[in-house]
Amino acid sequence: MKSHNRPDDVFMYLYRRIDGFTPNKTYKVAFSLRIATSAPPGCPGIGGAEGEAVLIKTGALAHVPGKVTKSNWARPDFDIGSQMDAGANSLVLGNIAKSIGTCGAAPVFEFKSLSSGTNTLPVTANAQGEIWLYAGTDSGYEGVTEVYFTDGSATFTAVP
């Protein structure tokens, strides 16, 4: 995924429907992702650092993710929080900064693994037994962000 953040607040994401859950049952979900990123660590940027100010967020919903438009701005119709902070429908897994790199150098991609660890997110399956998962970037860096989501998993635990 690639975006050019001009307003200091861009959220880009992908999503997928998972079915086969017990309708209207609540689950706790944990996430693991692997990304490919070229954002070097510790580089200054407008609005925030190129790597550290772009957060990877994951979440789960009982409906297809959508958008609401207000004052010509499109926003998700679910709560992702605000940059460093998680929302009611999201967890922050970390940022996209590589382990090493040089500011201003030609982009070289590195794989990075991120996990929610013991942090889980509650989600209730809809009446059809569906849950929608999403993963994306919440960016405070005013510039171009490019990241590849290469692998991911979600672990569901039924809430008694």
C-alpha positions as CSV (number, residue, x, y, z in Angstrom):
1,M,0.0,0.0,0.0
2,K,1.2,3.5,-0.7
3,S,-0.1,6.9,0.2
4,H,1.1,10.5,0.2
5,N,0.0,12.1,3.5
6,R,-0.5,15.9,3.1
7,P,-3.0,16.7,5.9
8,D,-0.9,14.9,8.7
9,D,-3.6,12.2,9.2
10,V,-3.9,9.4,6.7
11,F,-5.3,5.9,7.5
12,M,-4.9,3.3,4.7
13,Y,-6.0,-0.3,5.3
14,L,-7.0,-3.6,3.8
15,Y,-9.7,-5.9,5.2
16,R,-11.0,-9.4,4.9
17,R,-14.2,-11.3,6.0
18,I,-13.8,-14.4,8.1
19,D,-16.9,-16.6,8.6
20,G,-17.9,-19.7,10.5
21,F,-18.2,-18.1,14.0
22,T,-21.1,-18.7,16.3
23,P,-23.6,-15.9,15.5
24,N,-23.7,-13.0,18.1
25,K,-20.9,-14.6,20.2
26,T,-18.0,-12.5,21.5
27,Y,-14.4,-13.4,20.9
28,K,-11.0,-12.0,21.9
29,V,-8.7,-11.6,19.0
30,A,-4.9,-11.3,18.9
31,F,-2.9,-10.4,15.8
32,S,0.5,-11.1,14.2
33,L,1.8,-9.4,11.0
34,R,4.8,-9.3,8.9
35,I,5.5,-6.3,6.7
36,A,8.1,-5.1,4.3
37,T,9.1,-1.5,5.0
38,S,11.8,0.9,3.7
39,A,11.3,3.6,6.3
40,P,14.7,4.2,8.0
41,P,14.7,4.8,11.8
42,G,15.3,8.1,13.5
43,C,14.8,10.3,10.5
44,P,13.1,13.7,11.0
45,G,10.0,14.5,9.0
46,I,7.1,17.0,8.8
47,G,4.4,16.0,11.2
48,G,6.6,13.2,12.6
49,A,9.4,10.7,11.7
50,E,9.1,8.7,8.5
51,G,9.2,5.4,10.3
52,E,8.2,6.1,13.9
53,A,5.2,8.3,13.2
54,V,3.5,5.6,11.0
55,L,1.7,3.1,13.2
56,I,0.5,-0.4,12.2
57,K,-3.0,-0.9,13.5
58,T,-5.2,-4.0,13.4
59,G,-8.8,-4.5,14.3
60,A,-12.0,-6.6,14.1
61,L,-15.6,-5.6,13.3
62,A,-19.0,-7.2,13.0
63,H,-19.6,-5.2,9.7
64,V,-17.9,-4.5,6.4
65,P,-15.5,-1.6,7.1
66,G,-16.7,1.6,5.4
67,K,-16.3,5.3,5.5
68,V,-18.2,8.4,6.6
69,T,-17.7,11.7,4.8
70,K,-17.7,14.9,6.8
71,S,-16.7,18.3,5.5
72,N,-15.2,16.7,2.4
73,W,-13.0,14.4,4.6
74,A,-13.4,10.6,4.4
75,R,-13.0,8.8,7.7
76,P,-13.4,5.1,8.7
77,D,-16.8,4.2,10.1
78,F,-15.0,2.5,13.0
79,D,-12.8,3.7,15.8
80,I,-9.1,3.4,15.0
81,G,-8.0,5.8,17.7
82,S,-5.6,8.7,16.9
83,Q,-2.1,7.9,15.6
84,M,-0.2,6.6,18.7
85,D,-3.4,5.6,20.5
86,A,-5.6,2.6,19.9
87,G,-9.3,2.9,19.4
88,A,-12.3,0.9,20.5
89,N,-12.0,-1.2,17.3
90,S,-8.2,-1.3,17.0
91,L,-4.8,-2.3,18.5
92,V,-1.5,-0.6,17.8
93,L,1.1,-3.2,16.9
94,G,4.1,-0.9,16.4
95,N,5.6,1.4,13.8
96,I,7.1,0.8,10.4
97,A,10.7,1.9,11.2
98,K,13.3,-0.5,10.0
99,S,16.0,-1.7,12.4
100,I,18.8,0.1,10.5
101,G,18.9,2.6,7.6
102,T,20.2,6.0,6.5
103,C,18.0,9.0,6.2
104,G,17.6,10.1,2.6
105,A,19.2,6.9,1.2
106,A,17.6,5.0,-1.7
107,P,14.9,2.8,-0.3
108,V,15.9,-0.7,0.7
109,F,13.1,-2.9,2.1
110,E,13.4,-5.0,5.3
111,F,10.9,-7.5,6.7
112,K,9.5,-6.6,10.2
113,S,7.3,-8.8,12.4
114,L,4.8,-7.2,14.7
115,S,2.4,-8.7,17.2
116,S,-0.3,-7.7,19.6
117,G,1.3,-10.0,22.1
118,T,-1.0,-10.5,25.1
119,N,-3.2,-7.6,24.1
120,T,-6.5,-8.7,22.6
121,L,-9.5,-6.9,21.1
122,P,-13.1,-8.0,21.8
123,V,-15.4,-8.5,18.9
124,T,-18.8,-9.9,18.5
125,A,-19.7,-11.9,15.4
126,N,-22.7,-10.7,13.5
127,A,-25.9,-12.6,13.0
128,Q,-24.4,-14.4,10.0
129,G,-21.3,-15.6,12.1
130,E,-19.0,-13.1,10.3
131,I,-16.1,-11.0,11.6
132,W,-14.2,-8.5,9.4
133,L,-10.5,-8.1,10.1
134,Y,-8.4,-5.1,9.0
135,A,-4.8,-4.0,9.1
136,G,-3.4,-0.7,8.1
137,T,-1.3,2.3,8.8
138,D,-2.2,5.4,10.7
139,S,0.3,8.1,9.6
140,G,1.4,11.4,11.2
141,Y,4.3,11.6,8.8
142,E,3.6,14.1,6.0
143,G,5.2,12.4,3.1
144,V,5.0,9.2,1.0
145,T,4.5,5.9,2.9
146,E,4.9,2.6,1.2
147,V,4.5,-0.7,3.1
148,Y,3.8,-4.3,2.1
149,F,1.7,-6.6,4.2
150,T,3.3,-10.0,3.5
151,D,1.8,-12.3,6.1
152,G,-0.6,-12.2,9.0
153,S,-2.6,-14.2,11.4
154,A,-5.4,-13.7,13.9
155,T,-6.0,-15.9,16.9
156,F,-9.6,-16.0,18.3
157,T,-10.6,-17.1,21.8
158,A,-14.3,-17.4,22.7
159,V,-15.4,-15.4,25.6
160,P,-17.4,-17.5,28.0
